[in-house]
């Protein structure tokens, strides 16, 4: 990463049919950064990504992407961007090689066969180069989609929930590749619902109802949230979940295997609530470090009205 900014926008807003999708969003992303967008469905993540890459014109706000004005130079931005949408968008009746050669020709590349071969090698697709795209598993389709994004050597990758429905091994390999691209100077914006993926980003931002509520490194976001967390173990911990969820100060309580994880923003209140349980029915309570999931549960609790959380 460098001090040079790949993205610098302020006050972005976009509405559809009079309903706001993004509101007063400002963001700075240094070159070579992997920036993760998190948030519930319908929060404005995809709309933000599309405004940044010139696919949508904002109703309000200004800024630059890759040094180009997002309003006046959208075509120049698009030429420097690789965009991977949520749904697989390549031709399922063409092979991997045929898909990539076709896309290389669309980009007007001088040597489409060589460019496709380079992308096939980079993404480990050599053994499947002549396989139809429609016959690929989710993980291999993901690799093919990423290969199509990097064919024209973009400076910015925009990845919209790229690992949805992909197995853990394929997700890990995908993220190893993303880090390799970022190390080479490519900036990456990625939307995800997975906390483990968010923790692999250099910076993250949480969007709800079109507003950027928190942003920074994972460590900065967790530290600034002021959340406290506890681990509770015991022989009948599952049966205790409803009671513990209702205790004063408890914002989140969830089972992880044989342990119950509890968190909230008022440590004194939670400690008082949990203190009365220590030793009861063999329960053991200890304070632990809060997680990114704790932070986002808390953020939703305090920032989004109850009647709108499932909207």
N, C-alpha and C positions, 0 to 999 in steps of 0.2 A: 504493500500500500504506500501511497505518496500523499503529499499535502495537496496535490492537484485534485480539483473536484470534477468528477464525471457528471454529477447531477447537482444542480443548485436551483431549487424552485421555491417560491413562496406564495401563499394565499390561494393555492389551487382549489377550485370549486367546480362541481359538475352536477347537474340535475337532469332527470329524465321524467318527462310528463309532469313537471312541477314538484317532483319528489327528489330531495337532495341525495346524491350518492356519495359525494366527497365534499367536505366543508373546510375551507381555510387551512389547507394542508401545506406545510413547509418542510423541506427536507434537504440535507446536504449529504452526498455520498462521495467519498474519495475514490480516486482511480484504484482498481485492484481490490476493492472491497466486496465481500459477499454480504449483502443486506437482505435480511429476512423480514417479510411482511407477515404478521400473524393477525388473526381476528376471525370472528364467526362468519358463516356464510351470509352474503349480502352486506358486509361491512364496508365495502368500497375498495378492497384490495385490487381486484382486476381492473376496475375503472381507473384507479391511480396508475397502475402499470401502463395501461393503454394511453393515458395522457402523456406519460413520461417519454414514451417511444414514438409519439407523433400519430398514433392511430385514432386518437380522439382529441378534439380541440377543447380546452377548458373554457367554461363560462366566465371564469375570473381567475386572476393570478398570472404570474410571469415567471420566467426562469430559463435556464439553459440545460441541455442534455448533450454531453460530449462537445461542449463549446458552441452548440447551435441553439438558436432561439426556438423554444417549443411551439410557438405560434407561427412564426414566419418561415422557419426552415425545417418543417416536418419531414420533407422528402429527403433532406440530407441526413437527418437522424435515422430514418428508416434504413438507409443504405449501410449504416454502421451498426445495426442492431440484429441480433438473432432472437427470434420470439418463439417460445415453445408453449402453445396453449394447453389447456387442461385435457382436451380430447385429442386423441391421435388423429392427425390430419393428412397423412400421406396415403398414397394409392395402394390399397391392399392387394390388388391384382398385378402389381409390379414387384420385382425382386428388390432386395436391398440395394444392389448395384444400380438397377434401372431407376429407382426412385432418386438416388443421390445424383446420378448423372443428369437426370431431367431437371432437378433443382439447380444444379450447377449451370445448366444452360439458361434457366430463367434468370439467374444472376448475371448472365453475360460473361461468364468466366472463360478465359482464353483456352484452357485445357480442361474441359469438364471431366473426362475420364480420369486424368491424373488427380484432379481435385477430389473426385469421389473416392479414388483408391486411397488417398491420404487420410480422408475422414474414416474410411472403413478400417484402416490400420490403427488409427488413433483410438477408436472406440472398441477395438477387439472384435470386429465383425467379420474377419477374414473367412472363418469357417462357415459362415452363413450368407455370404455375399450373394449367392444365387437362390436363396430361399425367398418365397413370396412373403411380403410384409404381413399379409392377412393370416399367415400360419405362425407368426411369432407369438411368444408369450408376452405378458405385460412388461417384464424386465427388458427383453430384447427390443420390443417396440420403443421403449424409453431410450435405449441406446441409439436406435436408428433416428429417433426424433432429435436427439441431441446432436448427432452427426450432421443432420440436415441444417441445424442452427449454426454450426461453426464452419460450414463449407466456405463461406465468403470471408472468413477471418474477421468477424465483427469485433468491435471494441466494447460492446455491451450485450450481455445476455439477459433476457427477461423470461423467467420460468414461472408459469402459473400452475401451482400445485402439481409439479412434474412427477411426483412419486406416488400419487394416489393409486391404491390397488396393486402396488408392487411389493414383492416379498422383501424381508429385511436384508438379505444378502445383496440383492440387486440395488436396494436403496443405499447401502453402504458403499458399494462400488461406484454408484452414480455420484455420491458426494465426494469420494476420493478424486474423481475426474473433475468435478467442479472446483475443488481446491487447487488442482493442478492448473486449470485454466486461469484462476485468479492469480496464482503465483506468476503466471506469464503476463500479467497486466490487464487481463479482461475483468471488467466490473460486472457483477452478477446481482440482479434483483430477483428474489425468489419468494413466492407466497407458499405457505405451508400450514398445515394443522398439527404437525408433529413436533412435540417439544424437543425431542432428541435432535431433530434437524435444526431447529432454531438455535440450539446450543452450539451447533457447528458453524453458525454465521459469525462474521466479525462484528456486525451490528444488527440490531433488530428494532422493529417498530410495531406497536400493537395498535390496530385500527378497529374502532367500533363506531357504527353509525356515521361513517365517513370522516371521523376525526382521528387524528394521530394522538393517542392518549399518552403513550410512553415510548421512549426510544433511547438508544445507546448500546453499549456492549451488554452482554448477558449479565456480567458482574455488576455493572453500573445500574442496570434495571432492577436487579434483585436487591441490591444494597439500598437504593433510593426508595423502594416501596415501603420499607418499615414493617415488613411482615415477620411474624414469629411462627415457628413450627415445632410440633412435638410428635414423637413416635410412641404408640401405645401397644403393648403386647400382653397376651394373656390366653388362658385356655379356651375362653368362650368369647373372643374378641368380636366375632361377627355378630353375635347377638347383642352386643353393646352399641353397635353403630347407630341405631335410631336415637337412643338416649343421648349419646355424645354429640350427635348432630344438633340437638336441641339446646345444648348448654350455652349460657351467655358468653358472647365473644367468639364462638366458633363459626367461622365463615365457610370453611371447607373441611370435610371429614370423608376420607375414602380408604377402602381396604386395598392394600398391596400385599397379596399373599396372606401370610399370617400376621401382618402388622397393620395397624390403623394409623394413618397419617392425618394430623389435625393442624390447621393453621388459621391465623386471623391477624388483625391489625392492632389489637389491644392485648399485649402480652400479660399485663397484670391481671386483666379480667379472665383471660384463658387459664392462666396459672392458678388463679383462685378456683375456677370452675373444675379444673382437672385435679386440683389438689385433694379434693374430697373423695376422689376415686382411687387414689394411690393405695395399693394393697388390697383393695376390695376384689373379691373373687380371683385373687392372684394377678391382678392387673399391675403392670409395670409401666411407668411413664418417664420419658426422658426428652429433653429438648434437643432438637436437631437443626441443621441448616435448612432454611426455606428453599423451595425449588421455583423454577420459572413458572410451573403450573400454578403454584400458590399465588404468585404475583398476578397472573392473568385472571384467576378466579376472583381475587380481591378487586382488580381493576374493573371487571364486569359488575361486581357487586356495588361499588361506589359510584360508577360512572354511567351505568345504563339503567333507566327506570325499569322496575319489575315487570310492568305490562308490556315492555318492548323487547325483553331479552330473547323471546322466542319468535319475534316477528320476522 
